[in-house]
Amino acid sequence: MAIEVFNRYENKYLLDNEAYYKFYNQLLEYMELDDFNKQHEFYSITNLYYDTEHNTLIRNSLAKPKYKEKLRLRAYGVPNQDTKVYLEIKKKVFGLVNKRRTSLKLNEAYDFVATGMEPEFKDYMNKQVIEEIKYFLTRYDLQPKVYLSYDRKALFCKNNRDLRITFDTNIRSRRYDLKMEHGVHGEPLLEPGQWLMEVKAENTVPVWLAKMLSEHQMYRTSFSKYGNEYKKMLKNSKTERESALYA
């Protein structure tokens, strides 16, 4: 069974192509590819983020509070109505990320969020997480807001499976056609040749990794995919309004 509860720290770094290849190749001394990446260079992750009409969740997140939360639907690849997907609550408290998720079929997940009524329980569901999401849905009037997809390469530490590093590229987003089964398309979120690296660990990173990050002059950055998409949307809206004003 896939892990459904995570507690870990996540540090993010933006890399260009040259930095990615140099760092990735050096990591292979200590880390190995995810089982799927051993067969395929990348795997596709697709997400549907939910928010209120006035974007309460993402606006609160961008204000950098000590506590923040979000709800998203995640699939690996492009799902159909009967594909198992993950509906998950992601929280961050004083820098510690807590993620709780349950498997659902895509149509069950759509209906659950739209109505607030929990699906008929099946053995692939996590009943405790279902109850937590049900409560979450009573607190916010949510609707699908943003589709985000990207290609991922993931590695695990050979000596400690709690340490994981992922590289995401080809990040795309859209605020229209918000059906996950409609496929991967949208506007690019990163510049060509950019990579988002995430270091995920339950505790502190090992000394060898800290030294490697320092040697490559890599510095943590604050980068939320949904948050950056929202800021880009606001910037584009402002530009469009100004263009219309002076047209």
C-alpha positions as CSV (number, residue, x, y, z in Angstrom):
1,M,0.0,0.0,0.0
2,A,1.3,3.5,-0.8
3,I,2.2,5.7,2.1
4,E,-0.7,7.9,3.0
5,V,0.7,10.1,5.8
6,F,3.9,12.1,5.6
7,N,5.7,14.3,8.1
8,R,8.8,15.9,6.7
9,Y,10.8,19.1,5.9
10,E,11.0,20.2,2.3
11,N,13.6,22.6,1.0
12,K,13.4,23.9,-2.6
13,Y,16.1,25.0,-5.1
14,L,15.9,26.4,-8.6
15,L,18.5,25.1,-11.0
16,D,19.4,25.6,-14.6
17,N,20.4,22.8,-16.9
18,E,24.1,22.9,-16.2
19,A,23.6,22.9,-12.4
20,Y,21.0,20.1,-12.6
21,Y,23.3,17.7,-14.6
22,K,26.3,18.4,-12.4
23,F,24.4,18.0,-9.1
24,Y,22.4,15.0,-10.3
25,N,25.4,13.0,-11.5
26,Q,27.2,13.6,-8.2
27,L,24.1,12.5,-6.2
28,L,24.2,9.1,-7.8
29,E,27.1,8.2,-5.5
30,Y,24.8,8.3,-2.5
31,M,21.3,8.0,-4.0
32,E,19.4,5.7,-6.4
33,L,16.5,6.3,-8.7
34,D,12.9,5.7,-7.8
35,D,11.8,2.2,-9.1
36,F,9.6,3.8,-11.8
37,N,12.5,6.1,-12.9
38,K,14.7,3.1,-13.4
39,Q,12.4,2.2,-16.3
40,H,11.4,5.7,-17.5
41,E,13.4,8.9,-17.4
42,F,10.4,10.8,-16.0
43,Y,7.0,10.2,-14.6
44,S,4.1,12.6,-15.0
45,I,2.3,14.1,-12.0
46,T,-1.0,15.9,-12.5
47,N,-2.7,18.0,-9.8
48,L,-6.0,19.8,-9.4
49,Y,-5.9,22.5,-6.6
50,Y,-9.1,23.5,-4.9
51,D,-9.7,27.0,-3.4
52,T,-12.5,29.4,-2.5
53,E,-14.0,31.8,-5.0
54,H,-11.7,34.6,-3.7
55,N,-8.6,32.3,-3.4
56,T,-8.6,32.3,0.4
57,L,-6.2,29.3,0.7
58,I,-3.5,30.5,-1.6
59,R,-3.7,34.1,-0.4
60,N,-3.2,33.0,3.1
61,S,-0.3,30.7,2.1
62,L,1.5,33.6,0.4
63,A,1.2,35.7,3.5
64,K,3.7,33.2,5.1
65,P,1.8,32.3,8.3
66,K,3.1,29.8,10.8
67,Y,0.3,27.5,9.7
68,K,-1.2,27.0,6.3
69,E,-3.2,24.3,4.5
70,K,-4.4,23.3,1.0
71,L,-6.5,20.6,-0.7
72,R,-5.5,19.0,-3.9
73,L,-6.3,16.0,-6.1
74,R,-3.2,14.2,-7.5
75,A,-2.8,11.6,-10.2
76,Y,0.2,9.9,-11.7
77,G,-0.2,10.3,-15.4
78,V,-3.5,11.2,-17.1
79,P,-6.4,9.5,-15.2
80,N,-9.8,8.4,-16.4
81,Q,-13.0,8.2,-14.3
82,D,-12.1,4.8,-12.8
83,T,-8.4,5.6,-12.2
84,K,-7.2,5.6,-8.5
85,V,-6.1,9.1,-7.6
86,Y,-5.1,10.7,-4.3
87,L,-7.2,13.4,-2.5
88,E,-4.9,15.0,0.0
89,I,-4.7,17.7,2.6
90,K,-1.3,19.3,2.8
91,K,-0.4,21.4,5.9
92,K,2.7,23.2,6.9
93,V,3.3,24.1,10.6
94,F,6.5,26.0,11.5
95,G,8.2,24.6,8.4
96,L,7.1,20.9,9.0
97,V,5.0,19.6,6.1
98,N,2.2,17.2,7.0
99,K,0.4,15.4,4.1
100,R,-2.5,13.2,4.6
101,R,-4.2,11.5,1.6
102,T,-6.6,8.8,0.6
103,S,-7.0,6.8,-2.6
104,L,-10.3,7.4,-4.5
105,K,-11.5,6.8,-8.0
106,L,-11.4,10.0,-9.9
107,N,-15.2,10.3,-10.2
108,E,-15.5,9.6,-6.4
109,A,-13.0,12.4,-5.6
110,Y,-14.8,14.9,-7.9
111,D,-18.2,14.1,-6.2
112,F,-16.8,14.2,-2.7
113,V,-15.4,17.7,-3.0
114,A,-18.4,19.0,-5.0
115,T,-21.0,17.8,-2.5
116,G,-19.1,17.3,0.8
117,M,-20.7,13.9,1.1
118,E,-18.2,11.1,1.8
119,P,-18.1,8.3,-0.8
120,E,-19.3,4.8,0.1
121,F,-16.3,3.2,1.9
122,K,-14.1,0.9,-0.1
123,D,-11.0,-1.1,1.0
124,Y,-8.7,1.2,-0.9
125,M,-9.8,4.3,1.0
126,N,-8.3,5.7,4.3
127,K,-11.4,6.2,6.5
128,Q,-9.6,8.6,8.9
129,V,-8.4,10.8,6.1
130,I,-11.9,10.8,4.5
131,E,-13.3,12.1,7.8
132,E,-10.6,14.8,8.0
133,I,-11.3,15.9,4.4
134,K,-15.0,15.9,5.1
135,Y,-14.4,18.3,8.0
136,F,-12.1,20.5,5.8
137,L,-14.9,20.8,3.3
138,T,-17.3,22.2,6.0
139,R,-14.8,25.0,6.7
140,Y,-14.3,26.2,3.1
141,D,-16.6,26.5,0.1
142,L,-14.2,25.0,-2.4
143,Q,-14.1,24.8,-6.2
144,P,-11.5,23.6,-8.7
145,K,-9.2,26.5,-9.4
146,V,-5.9,25.4,-11.0
147,Y,-4.5,22.4,-12.9
148,L,-0.8,21.8,-12.5
149,S,1.3,19.1,-14.1
150,Y,5.0,18.4,-14.4
151,D,7.6,15.7,-15.2
152,R,9.5,14.3,-12.2
153,K,12.7,12.4,-11.6
154,A,13.0,11.1,-8.0
155,L,15.9,9.6,-6.0
156,F,16.1,7.9,-2.6
157,C,19.1,7.7,-0.4
158,K,20.7,4.3,-0.5
159,N,21.2,4.2,3.3
160,N,18.2,6.1,4.4
161,R,14.8,5.9,2.6
162,D,13.6,8.9,4.6
163,L,15.7,11.1,2.4
164,R,14.3,11.8,-1.0
165,I,15.2,14.3,-3.7
166,T,13.0,15.2,-6.7
167,F,13.6,17.1,-9.8
168,D,10.6,18.7,-11.6
169,T,10.6,20.2,-15.0
170,N,8.1,21.1,-17.7
171,I,5.7,22.6,-15.1
172,R,2.5,23.6,-16.8
173,S,-0.7,25.2,-15.5
174,R,-4.1,26.2,-16.6
175,R,-7.2,27.9,-15.1
176,Y,-9.6,26.6,-17.7
177,D,-10.6,23.0,-18.7
178,L,-10.2,21.9,-15.1
179,K,-10.7,18.2,-15.7
180,M,-7.7,16.0,-15.0
181,E,-8.8,13.4,-17.6
182,H,-8.6,16.0,-20.4
183,G,-4.8,15.6,-20.6
184,V,-1.6,17.5,-20.0
185,H,-1.6,21.0,-21.4
186,G,-1.2,24.5,-20.2
187,E,1.1,27.5,-19.9
188,P,4.7,27.0,-18.7
189,L,5.5,28.1,-15.2
190,L,9.3,28.0,-15.4
191,E,11.7,29.4,-17.9
192,P,13.0,26.9,-20.5
193,G,15.9,24.9,-19.0
194,Q,14.9,25.5,-15.4
195,W,14.4,22.7,-12.8
196,L,12.8,22.7,-9.4
197,M,14.7,20.5,-6.9
198,E,13.1,19.5,-3.6
199,V,15.0,17.9,-0.7
200,K,12.6,16.0,1.5
201,A,13.7,14.6,4.8
202,E,12.1,13.7,8.1
203,N,15.0,15.2,10.0
204,T,18.1,17.1,9.1
205,V,19.9,16.4,5.9
206,P,23.1,14.3,6.1
207,V,26.5,16.0,6.3
208,W,27.5,14.8,2.8
209,L,24.4,16.5,1.3
210,A,24.9,19.7,3.2
211,K,28.5,19.8,1.9
212,M,27.4,19.1,-1.7
213,L,24.8,21.9,-1.6
214,S,27.5,24.2,-0.3
215,E,30.1,23.2,-2.9
216,H,27.6,23.8,-5.7
217,Q,26.5,27.1,-4.2
218,M,22.9,26.1,-4.0
219,Y,20.7,28.1,-1.8
220,R,17.1,27.4,-0.6
221,T,14.3,29.4,-2.2
222,S,10.6,29.8,-1.4
223,F,8.8,28.3,-4.4
224,S,5.2,27.0,-4.3
225,K,4.0,25.8,-7.7
226,Y,0.4,26.9,-6.9
227,G,1.7,30.1,-5.3
228,N,3.8,31.1,-8.2
229,E,1.0,30.3,-10.6
230,Y,-1.3,32.6,-8.6
231,K,1.3,35.5,-8.6
232,K,1.8,35.0,-12.4
233,M,-2.0,35.1,-12.9
234,L,-2.3,38.4,-10.9
235,K,0.6,39.9,-12.9
236,N,-0.9,38.9,-16.2
237,S,-4.3,40.3,-15.1
238,K,-2.8,43.6,-14.2
239,T,-1.0,43.8,-17.5
240,E,-4.2,43.1,-19.4
241,R,-6.1,45.8,-17.5
242,E,-3.3,48.4,-18.1
243,S,-3.3,47.5,-21.8
244,A,-7.0,47.9,-22.1
245,L,-6.8,51.2,-20.2
246,Y,-4.3,52.7,-22.7
247,A,-5.7,51.0,-25.8
